[in-house]
Amino acid sequence: MTERIRNIKVMIFVGTVLTLYLLWVLIPLLWASLNSFKTLKDIYAVPPKIIFEPTLENWDYVIRYAEFLRYYANTMIIGLTSTSIAMLLGYFMAYALARFEIRGRDNIAFFVLSQRILPPASIIIPLFIIFDKLGMINTYPAVILPYIVLNLPFSVWILRSFIEDIPKEIEEAALVDGASILRVMFQITFPQLSYGFIATWIFILGLTINEYFLAAILTGAATRPVSVAVTLFLPVGVRGAMPGPACAAGILMLIPPLLIFGLFHKFLIKGLTFGVVKG
């Protein structure tokens, strides 16, 4: 009986925490969704209006006049390019640290990961000066290159742990039969690593899409991603206070990560559980 009461208390506690967390996440999203369909007068109404006549003018402004679709394209170009390159380079380095007998490889792996701890604010001034001298400000490479460097530590560290969970006897047999190391990496190891690779890719892509600081400084009107474009509708933005379009833009910003998760959630779940059960 005592054990049963204890389990009930734990379930109540966990349920309470999860409920509070969901309220913390969903209430702002619900409020932003409602405001995106309100006029400016209804948004500033006191007390706040729950029942109102909806309008699509905020969504129309964001999609048709604010060039938000172009910002979406910029986000996809920057995110997909930097993430894919970081994953490819990270795979090579992770494989070397996992399979080759390198002196101090654990220290090397930790050093690589420690570079991600470096705050972007500490490197933004030299980056800006260098890219400005090269005429690269407001270009895709100006933001893609820093993202590759910042995402590489996560790529190396996570992929290395996945590779170490794969038995290496098949790889050794292939090498004995005359297969090259590249053939072993991409025809033997990679198929076994695919779920973990995709899970890592989704994780890093999410970090890239949501990054604001570097993108706000290194991009301009031609290359601005969604994470920066949303701020154009805030009181500090160039358009002044536009709470309705700001809420519509914020909801639109959720679409890429939700779409990616919806398409690849099976790979993400399998990747996160990769190597948990061992025979």
SETIKE-343051 format. One record per residue (C-alpha): residue in three letters; x negated, z, y; residue number from 1. Coordinates in pm, 1 decimal, padded with zeros to 6 digits. Each point is the difference from the previous one (the first is absolute). Layout:
% SETIKE-343051
+------+----------+----------+----------+-----+
! code !       c1 !       c3 !       c2 ! pos !
+------+----------+----------+----------+-----+
!  ALA !        X !        Z !        Y ! NUM !
...
+------+----------+----------+----------+-----+
% end
This chain:
% SETIKE-343051
+------+----------+----------+----------+-----+
! code !       c1 !       c3 !       c2 ! pos !
+------+----------+----------+----------+-----+
!  MET !  00000.0 !  00000.0 !  00000.0 !   1 !
!  THR ! -00283.5 !  00086.1 !  00238.1 !   2 !
!  GLU ! -00167.6 ! -00335.6 ! -00065.8 !   3 !
!  ARG !  00328.6 ! -00181.2 !  00061.0 !   4 !
!  ILE !  00054.8 !  00178.7 !  00330.5 !   5 !
!  ARG ! -00355.3 ! -00085.3 !  00102.2 !   6 !
!  ASN !  00055.1 ! -00368.7 ! -00080.3 !   7 !
!  ILE !  00323.0 !  00000.1 !  00202.1 !   8 !
!  LYS ! -00181.9 !  00152.5 !  00298.4 !   9 !
!  VAL ! -00274.0 ! -00262.3 ! -00026.1 !  10 !
!  MET !  00257.7 ! -00280.0 ! -00016.4 !  11 !
!  ILE !  00183.0 !  00138.9 !  00303.9 !  12 !
!  PHE ! -00326.5 !  00028.6 !  00193.2 !  13 !
!  VAL ! -00110.8 ! -00352.5 ! -00090.6 !  14 !
!  GLY !  00344.4 ! -00141.0 !  00079.7 !  15 !
!  THR !  00000.8 !  00175.1 !  00338.3 !  16 !
!  VAL ! -00345.6 ! -00132.1 !  00088.9 !  17 !
!  LEU !  00091.9 ! -00355.0 ! -00103.9 !  18 !
!  THR !  00328.2 !  00016.7 !  00194.8 !  19 !
!  LEU ! -00178.0 !  00119.0 !  00315.5 !  20 !
!  TYR ! -00260.9 ! -00271.5 ! -00042.7 !  21 !
!  LEU !  00265.2 ! -00271.9 ! -00039.6 !  22 !
!  LEU !  00182.4 !  00127.3 !  00308.3 !  23 !
!  TRP ! -00328.2 !  00001.8 !  00192.3 !  24 !
!  VAL ! -00061.3 ! -00364.8 ! -00096.8 !  25 !
!  LEU !  00350.6 ! -00146.0 ! -00001.5 !  26 !
!  ILE !  00154.5 !  00155.0 !  00312.4 !  27 !
!  PRO ! -00242.6 ! -00173.3 !  00243.7 !  28 !
!  LEU !  00048.0 ! -00329.4 ! -00187.8 !  29 !
!  LEU !  00378.1 !  00038.6 !  00013.6 !  30 !
!  TRP ! -00012.3 !  00087.0 !  00370.0 !  31 !
!  ALA ! -00224.8 ! -00298.5 !  00075.0 !  32 !
!  SER !  00229.4 ! -00227.8 ! -00200.0 !  33 !
!  LEU !  00305.0 !  00117.5 !  00199.1 !  34 !
!  ASN ! -00180.3 ! -00036.8 !  00334.0 !  35 !
!  SER ! -00104.5 ! -00353.8 ! -00088.1 !  36 !
!  PHE !  00370.8 ! -00095.5 !  00008.1 !  37 !
!  LYS !  00081.4 !  00189.0 !  00322.0 !  38 !
!  THR ! -00002.1 ! -00112.7 !  00358.2 !  39 !
!  LEU ! -00234.8 !  00175.8 !  00241.5 !  40 !
!  LYS !  00294.7 !  00197.9 !  00140.9 !  41 !
!  ASP !  00099.9 !  00124.4 ! -00345.9 !  42 !
!  ILE ! -00358.3 !  00094.7 ! -00086.8 !  43 !
!  TYR ! -00030.1 !  00226.3 !  00304.8 !  44 !
!  ALA !  00353.8 !  00138.3 ! -00033.2 !  45 !
!  VAL !  00035.1 !  00381.9 !  00002.4 !  46 !
!  PRO !  00112.0 !  00123.5 ! -00246.1 !  47 !
!  PRO ! -00140.4 ! -00270.0 ! -00233.9 !  48 !
!  LYS !  00257.9 ! -00247.3 ! -00123.5 !  49 !
!  ILE !  00050.4 ! -00021.1 ! -00375.2 !  50 !
!  ILE !  00296.8 ! -00236.8 !  00028.4 !  51 !
!  PHE ! -00070.4 ! -00297.3 !  00224.9 !  52 !
!  GLU !  00052.4 ! -00374.1 !  00029.0 !  53 !
!  PRO ! -00301.3 ! -00160.6 ! -00171.4 !  54 !
!  THR ! -00196.1 ! -00280.8 !  00159.4 !  55 !
!  LEU ! -00269.3 ! -00236.9 ! -00126.4 !  56 !
!  GLU ! -00163.7 ! -00057.4 !  00339.0 !  57 !
!  ASN ! -00298.5 !  00222.0 ! -00086.8 !  58 !
!  TRP ! -00065.9 ! -00188.7 ! -00322.6 !  59 !
!  ASP !  00053.2 ! -00332.7 !  00173.6 !  60 !
!  TYR ! -00250.8 !  00091.3 !  00269.2 !  61 !
!  VAL ! -00264.9 !  00116.6 ! -00248.5 !  62 !
!  ILE !  00029.3 ! -00298.2 ! -00232.5 !  63 !
!  ARG !  00063.1 ! -00283.4 !  00248.1 !  64 !
!  TYR ! -00168.0 !  00101.5 !  00323.7 !  65 !
!  ALA ! -00266.9 !  00259.1 ! -00082.3 !  66 !
!  GLU ! -00188.7 ! -00227.0 ! -00244.5 !  67 !
!  PHE !  00023.1 !  00263.6 ! -00269.0 !  68 !
!  LEU ! -00012.5 ! -00257.0 ! -00277.7 !  69 !
!  ARG ! -00340.8 ! -00109.4 !  00127.0 !  70 !
!  TYR ! -00115.0 !  00361.3 ! -00014.1 !  71 !
!  TYR !  00124.5 !  00009.2 ! -00359.5 !  72 !
!  ALA ! -00212.4 ! -00304.2 ! -00080.0 !  73 !
!  ASN ! -00302.2 !  00164.5 !  00165.1 !  74 !
!  THR !  00055.5 !  00311.7 ! -00209.9 !  75 !
!  MET !  00010.7 ! -00200.2 ! -00321.2 !  76 !
!  ILE ! -00309.4 ! -00206.3 !  00090.3 !  77 !
!  ILE ! -00203.7 !  00307.1 !  00095.0 !  78 !
!  GLY !  00128.1 !  00220.3 ! -00282.1 !  79 !
!  LEU ! -00019.4 ! -00245.8 ! -00288.5 !  80 !
!  THR ! -00338.7 ! -00143.0 !  00102.3 !  81 !
!  SER ! -00178.6 !  00330.4 !  00062.2 !  82 !
!  THR !  00152.4 !  00169.5 ! -00304.8 !  83 !
!  SER ! -00079.8 ! -00286.7 ! -00239.1 !  84 !
!  ILE ! -00361.8 ! -00028.2 !  00118.0 !  85 !
!  ALA ! -00047.4 !  00378.1 ! -00013.4 !  86 !
!  MET !  00140.5 !  00006.6 ! -00354.9 !  87 !
!  LEU ! -00223.7 ! -00284.7 ! -00118.1 !  88 !
!  LEU ! -00315.7 !  00153.8 !  00146.6 !  89 !
!  GLY !  00107.3 !  00343.4 ! -00117.7 !  90 !
!  TYR !  00049.4 ! -00126.8 ! -00354.5 !  91 !
!  PHE ! -00357.7 ! -00126.3 ! -00018.8 !  92 !
!  MET ! -00141.8 !  00325.3 !  00134.2 !  93 !
!  ALA !  00232.3 !  00218.3 ! -00208.8 !  94 !
!  TYR ! -00094.7 ! -00186.8 ! -00316.7 !  95 !
!  ALA ! -00370.3 !  00041.7 !  00074.8 !  96 !
!  LEU !  00039.7 !  00374.6 !  00061.2 !  97 !
!  ALA !  00214.3 !  00044.1 ! -00312.0 !  98 !
!  ARG ! -00195.3 ! -00210.5 ! -00249.8 !  99 !
!  PHE ! -00361.8 ! -00033.3 !  00113.3 ! 100 !
!  GLU ! -00256.6 !  00274.7 ! -00037.8 ! 101 !
!  ILE ! -00076.7 !  00044.0 !  00369.1 ! 102 !
!  ARG ! -00203.4 !  00297.8 !  00107.7 ! 103 !
!  GLY !  00211.6 !  00233.8 !  00211.7 ! 104 !
!  ARG !  00314.5 ! -00208.8 ! -00041.1 ! 105 !
!  ASP !  00227.2 !  00301.5 !  00045.9 ! 106 !
!  ASN ! -00172.1 !  00073.5 !  00329.8 ! 107 !
!  ILE !  00035.1 ! -00363.7 !  00100.8 ! 108 !
!  ALA !  00370.8 !  00006.6 ! -00082.4 ! 109 !
!  PHE !  00048.9 !  00318.1 !  00201.5 ! 110 !
!  PHE ! -00194.4 ! -00147.1 !  00291.3 ! 111 !
!  VAL !  00223.9 ! -00307.8 ! -00003.5 ! 112 !
!  LEU !  00311.6 !  00218.0 !  00000.8 ! 113 !
!  SER ! -00137.4 !  00217.7 !  00281.3 ! 114 !
!  GLN ! -00004.8 ! -00303.8 !  00228.3 ! 115 !
!  ARG !  00381.4 !  00003.8 ! -00005.1 ! 116 !
!  ILE ! -00009.2 !  00349.8 !  00149.6 ! 117 !
!  LEU ! -00168.1 ! -00147.0 !  00307.2 ! 118 !
!  PRO !  00259.1 !  00003.2 !  00282.8 ! 119 !
!  PRO !  00074.1 ! -00348.0 !  00138.4 ! 120 !
!  ALA ! -00029.9 !  00140.3 !  00353.4 ! 121 !
!  SER ! -00373.0 !  00052.3 ! -00054.9 ! 122 !
!  ILE ! -00063.0 ! -00370.4 ! -00065.5 ! 123 !
!  ILE !  00258.1 ! -00171.7 !  00217.4 ! 124 !
!  ILE ! -00218.6 ! -00018.5 !  00315.4 ! 125 !
!  PRO ! -00298.1 ! -00170.6 ! -00169.9 ! 126 !
!  LEU !  00239.0 ! -00227.3 ! -00190.7 ! 127 !
!  PHE !  00178.1 ! -00098.7 !  00318.5 ! 128 !
!  ILE ! -00328.1 ! -00070.5 !  00183.2 ! 129 !
!  ILE ! -00135.9 ! -00210.8 ! -00288.2 ! 130 !
!  PHE !  00319.8 ! -00201.7 ! -00047.8 ! 131 !
!  ASP !  00038.1 ! -00043.2 !  00374.8 ! 132 !
!  LYS ! -00354.2 ! -00140.3 !  00027.9 ! 133 !
!  LEU !  00078.9 ! -00237.7 ! -00285.8 ! 134 !
!  GLY !  00331.0 ! -00104.1 !  00156.3 ! 135 !
!  MET !  00195.3 !  00128.2 ! -00299.4 ! 136 !
!  ILE !  00244.3 !  00237.7 !  00169.0 ! 137 !
!  ASN !  00359.6 ! -00107.6 ! -00068.6 ! 138 !
!  THR ! -00103.3 ! -00189.7 ! -00313.4 ! 139 !
!  TYR !  00081.2 !  00071.1 ! -00363.4 ! 140 !
!  PRO ! -00362.8 !  00060.9 ! -00110.1 ! 141 !
!  ALA ! -00038.2 !  00271.6 !  00265.2 ! 142 !
!  VAL !  00249.5 !  00222.1 ! -00181.8 ! 143 !
!  ILE ! -00035.3 ! -00134.4 ! -00355.8 ! 144 !
!  LEU ! -00373.2 !  00080.1 ! -00024.0 ! 145 !
!  PRO !  00036.7 !  00370.2 !  00096.5 ! 146 !
!  TYR !  00295.2 !  00033.2 ! -00239.5 ! 147 !
!  ILE ! -00209.8 ! -00138.9 ! -00285.1 ! 148 !
!  VAL ! -00273.2 !  00254.8 !  00068.6 ! 149 !
!  LEU !  00245.1 !  00290.5 !  00037.2 ! 150 !
!  ASN !  00198.1 ! -00089.5 ! -00313.8 ! 151 !
!  LEU ! -00302.9 ! -00070.8 ! -00218.9 ! 152 !
!  PRO ! -00068.4 !  00370.7 ! -00080.9 ! 153 !
!  PHE !  00350.7 !  00053.4 ! -00138.0 ! 154 !
!  SER ! -00024.6 ! -00322.7 ! -00196.9 ! 155 !
!  VAL ! -00333.6 !  00097.1 ! -00155.9 ! 156 !
!  TRP !  00091.9 !  00359.2 ! -00076.7 ! 157 !
!  ILE !  00340.9 ! -00068.1 ! -00156.3 ! 158 !
!  LEU ! -00102.6 ! -00309.8 ! -00196.6 ! 159 !
!  ARG ! -00307.3 !  00177.1 ! -00133.9 ! 160 !
!  SER !  00216.8 !  00274.2 ! -00152.3 ! 161 !
!  PHE !  00227.2 ! -00263.4 ! -00158.8 ! 162 !
!  ILE ! -00296.4 ! -00192.9 ! -00144.4 ! 163 !
!  GLU ! -00151.4 !  00317.5 ! -00146.5 ! 164 !
!  ASP !  00326.3 !  00058.5 ! -00190.1 ! 165 !
!  ILE ! -00037.1 ! -00336.4 ! -00177.7 ! 166 !
!  PRO ! -00204.8 !  00009.9 ! -00323.7 ! 167 !
!  LYS ! -00315.2 ! -00202.4 !  00050.0 ! 168 !
!  GLU ! -00060.0 ! -00094.0 ! -00366.4 ! 169 !
!  ILE !  00185.1 ! -00333.4 !  00038.9 ! 170 !
!  GLU ! -00209.1 ! -00083.7 !  00306.1 ! 171 !
!  GLU ! -00320.9 !  00082.2 ! -00185.6 ! 172 !
!  ALA !  00106.6 ! -00218.6 ! -00292.3 ! 173 !
!  ALA !  00071.8 ! -00289.0 !  00237.0 ! 174 !
!  LEU ! -00340.9 !  00038.2 !  00162.4 ! 175 !
!  VAL ! -00166.8 ! -00003.5 ! -00342.7 ! 176 !
!  ASP !  00187.1 ! -00323.8 ! -00080.0 ! 177 !
!  GLY ! -00152.3 ! -00160.4 !  00309.4 ! 178 !
!  ALA !  00274.9 !  00042.6 !  00261.1 ! 179 !
!  SER ! -00118.9 !  00031.1 !  00358.8 ! 180 !
!  ILE !  00068.3 !  00315.9 !  00197.7 ! 181 !
!  LEU !  00243.7 ! -00188.2 !  00227.0 ! 182 !
!  ARG !  00194.0 ! -00126.7 ! -00300.5 ! 183 !
!  VAL !  00018.3 !  00351.5 ! -00139.5 ! 184 !
!  MET !  00118.3 !  00137.0 !  00334.0 ! 185 !
!  PHE !  00279.4 ! -00252.1 !  00056.1 ! 186 !
!  GLN !  00106.2 ! -00099.4 ! -00352.9 ! 187 !
!  ILE ! -00033.4 !  00328.8 ! -00186.6 ! 188 !
!  THR ! -00001.7 !  00294.3 !  00240.5 ! 189 !
!  PHE !  00229.8 ! -00130.9 !  00271.3 ! 190 !
!  PRO !  00304.7 ! -00070.2 ! -00225.2 ! 191 !
!  GLN ! -00017.5 !  00360.5 ! -00121.7 ! 192 !
!  LEU ! -00036.9 !  00115.8 !  00360.4 ! 193 !
!  SER !  00279.8 ! -00210.4 !  00148.3 ! 194 !
!  TYR !  00255.1 !  00280.2 !  00049.6 ! 195 !
!  GLY ! -00255.1 !  00228.0 !  00160.4 ! 196 !
!  PHE ! -00129.1 ! -00285.9 !  00214.3 ! 197 !
!  ILE !  00347.0 ! -00082.5 !  00131.8 ! 198 !
!  ALA !  00078.0 !  00368.7 !  00063.1 ! 199 !
!  THR ! -00320.9 !  00033.4 !  00202.1 ! 200 !
!  TRP !  00076.7 ! -00324.9 !  00182.9 ! 201 !
!  ILE !  00344.8 !  00127.9 !  00100.6 ! 202 !
!  PHE ! -00144.2 !  00333.8 !  00114.1 ! 203 !
!  ILE ! -00265.5 ! -00163.3 !  00219.7 ! 204 !
!  LEU !  00244.7 ! -00259.3 !  00134.3 ! 205 !
!  GLY !  00229.8 !  00282.7 !  00107.3 ! 206 !
!  LEU ! -00284.5 !  00169.4 !  00186.1 ! 207 !
!  THR ! -00085.5 ! -00326.9 !  00173.8 ! 208 !
!  ILE !  00356.2 ! -00082.3 !  00104.2 ! 209 !
!  ASN !  00051.4 !  00348.0 !  00147.8 ! 210 !
!  GLU ! -00335.4 !  00017.6 !  00183.6 ! 211 !
!  TYR !  00042.4 !  00008.4 !  00377.2 ! 212 !
!  PHE ! -00312.3 !  00117.5 !  00182.7 ! 213 !
!  LEU ! -00242.6 ! -00285.4 ! -00075.8 ! 214 !
!  ALA !  00270.6 ! -00264.3 !  00020.5 ! 215 !
!  ALA !  00115.0 !  00121.7 !  00342.4 ! 216 !
!  ILE ! -00349.2 ! -00042.3 !  00146.2 ! 217 !
!  LEU ! -00139.7 ! -00302.4 ! -00183.9 ! 218 !
!  THR !  00308.6 ! -00223.4 !  00002.8 ! 219 !
!  GLY !  00197.9 ! -00163.7 !  00279.9 ! 220 !
!  ALA !  00318.1 ! -00195.8 !  00049.5 ! 221 !
!  ALA ! -00104.3 ! -00273.3 ! -00244.5 ! 222 !
!  THR ! -00103.6 !  00226.1 ! -00290.3 ! 223 !
!  ARG !  00201.9 !  00318.3 !  00057.8 ! 224 !
!  PRO !  00141.3 !  00147.8 ! -00327.1 ! 225 !
!  VAL !  00336.3 !  00171.5 ! -00037.2 ! 226 !
!  SER ! -00147.9 !  00351.7 !  00019.6 ! 227 !
!  VAL ! -00115.8 ! -00074.0 !  00355.6 ! 228 !
!  ALA !  00293.6 ! -00220.0 !  00101.8 ! 229 !
!  VAL !  00247.0 !  00286.3 ! -00050.9 ! 230 !
!  THR ! -00158.5 !  00192.1 !  00287.9 ! 231 !
!  LEU !  00083.3 ! -00283.1 !  00242.7 ! 232 !
!  PHE !  00356.3 !  00132.5 !  00010.5 ! 233 !
!  LEU ! -00091.1 !  00362.1 !  00071.0 ! 234 !
!  PRO ! -00002.6 !  00151.4 !  00353.2 ! 235 !
!  VAL ! -00378.3 ! -00051.0 !  00013.5 ! 236 !
!  GLY !  00029.6 ! -00363.5 ! -00110.6 ! 237 !
!  VAL ! -00026.3 ! -00307.0 !  00217.5 ! 238 !
!  ARG !  00378.0 ! -00054.2 ! -00010.0 ! 239 !
!  GLY !  00092.5 !  00351.4 !  00111.6 ! 240 !
!  ALA !  00245.8 !  00229.0 ! -00178.3 ! 241 !
!  MET !  00196.7 ! -00201.1 ! -00256.7 ! 242 !
!  PRO !  00117.3 !  00253.9 ! -00260.6 ! 243 !
!  GLY !  00247.3 ! -00236.7 ! -00168.8 ! 244 !
!  PRO ! -00249.8 ! -00278.2 ! -00072.3 ! 245 !
!  ALA ! -00260.3 !  00265.7 ! -00086.1 ! 246 !
!  CYS !  00227.2 !  00138.6 ! -00273.4 ! 247 !
!  ALA !  00078.0 ! -00351.4 ! -00128.6 ! 248 !
!  ALA ! -00372.4 ! -00083.2 ! -00006.5 ! 249 !
!  GLY ! -00074.7 !  00326.6 ! -00182.3 ! 250 !
!  ILE !  00255.5 ! -00080.8 ! -00269.9 ! 251 !
!  LEU ! -00140.1 ! -00352.7 ! -00032.1 ! 252 !
!  MET ! -00347.0 !  00146.3 ! -00043.3 ! 253 !
!  LEU !  00119.0 !  00172.3 ! -00318.3 ! 254 !
!  ILE !  00089.8 ! -00328.4 ! -00167.6 ! 255 !
!  PRO ! -00350.8 ! -00117.5 ! -00110.0 ! 256 !
!  PRO ! -00099.7 !  00323.1 ! -00181.2 ! 257 !
!  LEU !  00345.8 !  00037.1 ! -00155.8 ! 258 !
!  LEU ! -00006.1 ! -00363.0 ! -00111.7 ! 259 !
!  ILE ! -00347.6 !  00036.6 ! -00148.4 ! 260 !
!  PHE !  00097.6 !  00319.7 ! -00179.1 ! 261 !
!  GLY !  00320.1 ! -00158.4 ! -00130.8 ! 262 !
!  LEU ! -00188.9 ! -00298.0 ! -00141.1 ! 263 !
!  PHE ! -00293.3 !  00191.5 ! -00148.1 ! 264 !
!  HIS !  00138.6 !  00348.0 ! -00074.1 ! 265 !
!  LYS ! -00040.0 ! -00047.5 ! -00377.2 ! 266 !
!  PHE ! -00367.4 ! -00085.1 !  00045.9 ! 267 !
!  LEU ! -00040.8 !  00293.7 !  00238.8 ! 268 !
!  ILE !  00149.9 !  00251.0 ! -00243.2 ! 269 !
!  LYS ! -00200.9 ! -00133.0 ! -00295.2 ! 270 !
!  GLY ! -00313.6 ! -00007.5 !  00212.7 ! 271 !
!  LEU !  00043.7 !  00359.4 !  00113.1 ! 272 !
!  THR !  00040.9 !  00112.7 ! -00361.9 ! 273 !
!  PHE ! -00287.5 ! -00217.9 ! -00125.1 ! 274 !
!  GLY ! -00235.9 !  00199.2 ! -00218.9 ! 275 !
!  VAL !  00215.3 !  00313.5 ! -00000.8 ! 276 !
!  VAL !  00067.1 ! -00016.2 ! -00373.2 ! 277 !
!  LYS ! -00306.7 ! -00045.4 ! -00214.8 ! 278 !
!  GLY ! -00012.4 ! -00031.6 ! -00373.8 ! 279 !
+------+----------+----------+----------+-----+
% end
